């Protein structure tokens, strides 16, 4: 359920609502999608190559940023320079980009557990234009990631920011990182124990590779 709790130290009531979501698209569903897509990157990207990253960018991430494509302009009024296509990047570079993005996102997640750090994170993402305020047809306010981010780390962080701004209390009480396998999840029990349920049960089974959308032609 969407939280109405404000981010401590961050007055989001002064942020303009820039768009109304399409019919049958709820603010809560957007937050859920952002969280799921961010967790997919954090928990699965160590096994990704160029194809898997491309499918994530054009699938889950692309679907979530489609709502504000017209909003994603530089303040000069010009569209941001298009990022290079993945097919133009060496596979070893993709590995380095994924690893670097993962480390940066994990560091940012740690800051969201502190109210002051979380407010600073939210302000930074909003000021950069990576997240925008929205409202669904039921007049439920929420947040959506924009397509302004060019770096992979910022793209993942925009998903986290949209979810965090919608329900910051989850990050304070449920965000957990397993001390054994580094799985990231939202579970109060795992947070208290410091390990995920798979390791806590003593029966760890490696997770299967998730099924992602097919790779679009030309990716």
C-alpha positions as CSV (number, residue, x, y, z in Angstrom):
1,X,0.0,0.0,0.0
2,X,1.3,3.4,-0.9
3,X,2.7,5.3,2.0
4,X,1.7,8.9,2.6
5,X,4.5,9.5,5.1
6,X,6.6,12.5,4.0
7,X,10.4,12.2,3.7
8,X,11.9,13.7,6.8
9,X,13.7,16.9,5.9
10,X,12.3,17.0,2.4
11,X,9.1,18.9,1.7
12,X,7.6,17.2,-1.3
13,X,4.4,19.1,-1.1
14,X,6.2,22.0,-2.9
15,X,7.0,19.8,-5.8
16,X,4.7,20.3,-8.8
17,X,2.8,17.3,-10.2
18,X,3.9,17.3,-13.8
19,X,1.6,14.6,-15.2
20,X,-1.4,12.4,-14.7
21,X,-0.8,8.7,-15.4
22,X,-2.8,6.9,-18.1
23,X,-6.1,5.2,-17.2
24,X,-5.6,2.0,-15.2
25,X,-2.0,2.9,-14.3
26,X,-1.7,3.5,-10.6
27,X,0.9,5.4,-8.6
28,X,1.3,2.3,-6.4
29,X,1.9,0.1,-9.4
30,X,4.6,2.5,-10.6
31,X,6.4,2.3,-7.2
32,X,6.1,-1.5,-7.2
33,X,7.6,-1.7,-10.7
34,X,10.5,0.6,-9.8
35,X,11.3,-1.4,-6.7
36,X,11.1,-4.7,-8.6
37,X,13.3,-3.4,-11.5
38,X,15.9,-2.0,-9.1
39,X,16.0,-5.2,-7.1
40,X,16.4,-7.2,-10.4
41,X,19.5,-5.2,-11.2
42,X,21.0,-5.5,-7.7
43,X,20.3,-9.2,-7.3
44,X,20.9,-10.4,-10.9
45,X,23.3,-8.1,-12.7
46,X,26.4,-9.9,-11.6
47,X,25.4,-12.6,-14.1
48,X,24.4,-10.2,-16.9
49,X,26.2,-9.6,-20.2
50,X,25.3,-7.1,-22.9
51,X,22.1,-8.9,-24.0
52,X,20.7,-9.1,-20.4
53,X,21.5,-5.5,-19.7
54,X,19.9,-4.4,-23.0
55,X,16.8,-6.3,-22.2
56,X,16.6,-4.7,-18.8
57,X,17.0,-1.2,-20.2
58,X,14.5,-1.7,-23.0
59,X,12.1,-3.8,-20.9
60,X,11.4,-3.0,-17.3
61,X,13.4,0.3,-17.2
62,X,12.1,1.5,-20.5
63,X,8.5,0.8,-19.6
64,X,8.8,2.8,-16.4
65,X,10.4,5.9,-18.0
66,X,7.9,6.1,-20.9
67,X,5.4,8.2,-19.0
68,X,7.6,11.3,-18.9
69,X,9.6,11.0,-22.2
70,X,8.4,14.5,-23.2
71,X,9.4,15.9,-19.8
72,X,13.0,14.7,-20.2
73,X,14.6,17.7,-21.7
74,X,17.6,19.8,-20.7
75,X,16.7,23.2,-19.2
76,X,17.8,24.7,-22.4
77,X,14.9,23.0,-24.1
78,X,17.0,20.5,-26.0
79,X,17.0,16.7,-25.6
80,X,19.9,15.2,-23.8
81,X,22.6,13.6,-26.0
82,X,21.7,10.0,-26.7
83,X,23.7,7.4,-24.9
84,X,25.8,5.1,-27.0
85,X,24.2,1.8,-28.1
86,X,25.2,-1.2,-26.2
87,X,26.2,-3.0,-29.4
88,X,28.9,-0.3,-29.8
89,X,30.4,-1.0,-26.4
90,X,33.0,-3.7,-25.7
91,X,31.7,-6.6,-23.6
92,X,34.4,-6.0,-21.0
93,X,33.4,-2.4,-20.7
94,X,29.8,-3.6,-20.0
95,X,31.1,-5.7,-17.1
96,X,32.9,-2.7,-15.6
97,X,29.9,-0.4,-16.0
98,X,27.6,-2.9,-14.3
99,X,30.0,-3.5,-11.4
100,X,30.6,0.2,-10.9
101,X,26.9,1.0,-11.0
102,X,26.2,-1.8,-8.6
103,X,28.7,-0.5,-6.1
104,X,27.4,3.1,-6.4
105,X,23.8,2.1,-6.0
106,X,24.6,-0.1,-2.9
107,X,26.3,2.9,-1.3
108,X,23.3,5.1,-2.0
109,X,20.9,2.5,-0.6
110,X,22.9,2.5,2.7
111,X,22.3,6.3,2.9
112,X,18.6,5.9,2.6
113,X,18.4,4.0,5.9
114,X,19.2,7.3,7.6
115,X,16.5,10.0,7.4
116,X,18.9,12.8,6.8
117,X,20.8,10.8,4.2
118,X,17.6,9.7,2.6
119,X,16.3,13.3,2.3
120,X,19.6,14.4,0.7
121,X,19.4,11.5,-1.8
122,X,15.8,12.4,-2.7
123,X,16.7,16.1,-3.2
124,X,19.7,15.2,-5.4
125,X,17.7,12.9,-7.6
126,X,14.9,15.5,-8.0
127,X,17.3,18.4,-8.6
128,X,19.0,16.3,-11.4
129,X,15.6,15.7,-13.1
130,X,15.8,12.0,-12.7
131,X,12.5,11.7,-10.9
132,X,9.2,13.6,-11.2
133,X,5.9,13.8,-9.3
134,X,2.8,12.3,-10.8
135,X,-0.8,11.5,-10.0
136,X,-3.0,8.7,-11.1
137,X,-6.7,8.9,-12.1
138,X,-7.7,8.2,-8.5
139,X,-5.8,11.3,-7.4
140,X,-3.1,9.3,-5.6
141,X,0.2,11.1,-5.7
142,X,3.3,9.3,-6.6
143,X,6.7,9.5,-8.4
144,X,8.0,8.3,-11.7
145,X,11.6,8.0,-13.0
146,X,12.3,10.2,-16.0
147,X,14.5,9.3,-19.0
148,X,17.1,12.0,-18.3
149,X,19.7,9.7,-16.6
150,X,22.5,8.7,-19.0
151,X,24.7,6.7,-16.6
152,X,23.6,3.2,-15.7
153,X,24.0,4.0,-12.0
154,X,21.7,7.0,-12.3
155,X,19.1,5.0,-14.1
156,X,19.0,2.4,-11.3
157,X,19.0,5.2,-8.7
158,X,16.1,7.0,-10.4
159,X,14.0,3.8,-9.9
160,X,15.0,3.7,-6.2
161,X,14.3,7.4,-5.8
162,X,10.8,7.0,-7.2
163,X,10.1,4.2,-4.8
164,X,11.8,5.8,-1.8
165,X,9.8,9.1,-2.2
166,X,6.6,7.1,-2.3
167,X,7.2,5.0,0.8
168,X,10.4,6.1,2.7
169,X,9.4,4.1,5.9
170,X,10.1,0.9,4.0
171,X,13.7,1.9,3.7
172,X,14.0,2.7,7.4
173,X,12.4,-0.5,8.7
174,X,12.4,-3.2,5.9
175,X,15.4,-2.7,3.6
176,X,17.8,-5.7,4.2
177,X,21.0,-6.9,2.7
178,X,22.0,-10.5,3.3
179,X,25.4,-10.7,5.1
180,X,26.1,-13.9,3.2
181,X,25.0,-13.5,-0.4
182,X,24.3,-9.8,-0.5
183,X,20.8,-10.3,-1.7
184,X,18.8,-7.1,-1.3
185,X,15.1,-7.3,-0.3
186,X,12.4,-5.6,1.7
187,X,11.7,-7.8,4.7
188,X,11.7,-6.8,8.4
189,X,12.8,-10.2,9.6
190,X,15.7,-10.4,7.2
191,X,16.7,-6.9,8.3
192,X,16.7,-7.9,11.9
193,X,18.7,-11.1,11.4
194,X,21.1,-9.7,8.8
195,X,20.6,-12.6,6.5
196,X,18.0,-13.6,3.9
197,X,15.4,-16.3,4.4
198,X,17.3,-18.8,2.2
199,X,20.4,-18.6,4.4
200,X,18.4,-18.3,7.6
201,X,16.6,-21.6,6.9
202,X,19.9,-23.4,6.4
203,X,18.8,-24.5,2.9
204,X,20.3,-22.2,0.4
205,X,19.4,-22.8,-3.2
206,X,21.0,-20.6,-5.8
207,X,18.4,-18.4,-7.5
208,X,17.5,-19.2,-11.1
209,X,18.1,-16.6,-13.7
210,X,15.0,-14.6,-14.2
211,X,13.1,-14.6,-17.5
212,X,13.3,-11.2,-19.1
213,X,11.6,-9.8,-22.3
214,X,13.2,-10.9,-25.6
215,X,15.9,-8.7,-27.0
216,X,14.4,-6.3,-29.5
217,X,15.8,-6.5,-33.0
218,X,18.8,-4.2,-33.5
219,X,19.7,-3.9,-29.8
